[in-house]
Amino acid sequence: MNKTLKSRLNAVIALITFFAIGVGVLGLYGMRKANDGLKSVYENRTITLEQISRIDRLLVQSELALAEAIQDSMAATIKIKSEFIEKNISETDQTWNAYAASMLSSQERAG
């Protein structure tokens, strides 16, 4: 049981090395979990927020086009604005379908 100074130092260095490696592995695991969480936030929240924002912009553009068509009731203007609104309706439907197909929370699905 009488160990030499060299063997004691080697044991202490091995123990410190083991703990340092353990801390490093735990740090890498934590970073991976954080990255997974951020990826989930991006895919499930940021993209869907952009889709809702796009739908809002399309609706506002359509409202403005309708107001312009009402103000300038020339047949050509009404036709151009109607085509623009129809295009916006189509794009709104596509964007909404993509949004609805994404992963929504149960609260969002109900609302």
VOGU-3710 file (C-alpha; in Angstrom, 3 decimals, decimal comma):
1> mnktlksrln> 0,000/0,000/0,000  2,976/2,245/0,133  2,827/3,985/-3,233  5,564/6,027/-4,706  5,191/9,704/-5,454  5,323/8,933/-9,176  2,426/6,464/-9,002  0,359/8,922/-6,931  0,979/11,722/-9,437  0,056/9,394/-12,310
11> avialitffa> -3,174/8,438/-10,532  -4,079/12,106/-9,906  -3,293/13,065/-13,515  -5,353/10,111/-14,796  -8,280/11,136/-12,564  -8,118/14,775/-13,674  -7,880/13,675/-17,314  -10,902/11,400/-16,860  -12,943/14,259/-15,358  -11,837/16,672/-18,106
21> igvgvlglyg> -12,915/14,214/-20,780  -16,226/13,695/-18,973  -16,866/17,435/-18,812  -16,003/17,743/-22,512  -18,386/14,944/-23,478  -21,171/16,473/-21,393  -20,509/19,852/-23,017  -20,727/18,367/-26,509  -23,940/16,574/-25,586  -25,418/19,828/-24,267
31> mrkandglks> -24,412/21,693/-27,417  -26,035/19,015/-29,565  -29,284/19,257/-27,596  -29,218/23,061/-27,905  -28,674/22,827/-31,666  -31,546/20,355/-31,976  -33,774/22,729/-30,031  -32,847/25,695/-32,207  -33,438/23,650/-35,357  -36,875/22,701/-34,049
41> vyenrtitle> -37,707/26,334/-33,302  -36,608/27,343/-36,795  -38,482/24,583/-38,603  -41,636/24,647/-36,502  -41,973/28,315/-35,652  -39,917/30,616/-37,851  -40,961/29,054/-41,149  -44,625/28,954/-40,131  -44,431/32,562/-38,968  -43,103/33,543/-42,401
51> qisridrllv> -45,982/31,660/-44,043  -48,575/33,486/-41,934  -46,833/36,773/-42,655  -46,916/36,007/-46,404  -50,645/35,283/-46,232  -51,204/38,581/-44,413  -49,252/40,508/-47,056  -51,211/38,837/-49,872  -54,524/39,721/-48,219  -53,492/43,348/-47,771
61> qselalaeai> -52,373/43,524/-51,419  -55,711/42,062/-52,511  -57,648/44,563/-50,403  -55,656/47,397/-51,930  -56,233/46,074/-55,454  -59,968/45,811/-54,751  -60,067/49,396/-53,465  -58,202/50,580/-56,571  -60,634/48,692/-58,831  -63,595/50,267/-57,054
71> qdsmaatiki> -62,078/53,735/-57,255  -61,189/53,438/-60,968  -64,135/51,492/-62,346  -62,798/51,239/-65,907  -63,256/47,735/-67,337  -59,533/47,318/-68,061  -58,569/48,269/-64,514  -61,152/45,916/-63,031  -59,892/43,065/-65,215  -56,238/43,658/-64,250
81> ksefieknis> -57,052/43,960/-60,564  -59,307/40,890/-60,661  -56,530/38,808/-62,222  -54,106/40,091/-59,577  -56,546/39,176/-56,799  -57,116/35,701/-58,280  -53,336/35,155/-58,372  -53,103/36,239/-54,735  -55,953/33,901/-53,763  -54,151/30,988/-55,426
91> etdqtwnaya> -50,865/31,825/-53,685  -52,674/32,302/-50,372  -54,263/28,853/-50,712  -50,901/27,243/-51,495  -49,212/28,978/-48,581  -52,047/28,063/-46,219  -51,897/24,407/-47,281  -48,135/24,356/-46,644  -48,717/25,952/-43,237  -51,483/23,508/-42,325
101> asmlssqera> -49,283/20,561/-43,327  -46,479/21,689/-41,016  -46,108/20,510/-37,445  -48,522/22,594/-35,407  -49,161/22,331/-31,711  -52,516/20,925/-30,582  -53,545/24,424/-29,472  -52,779/25,831/-32,946  -54,677/22,984/-34,663  -57,734/23,657/-32,494
111> g> -57,630/27,419/-33,070
//
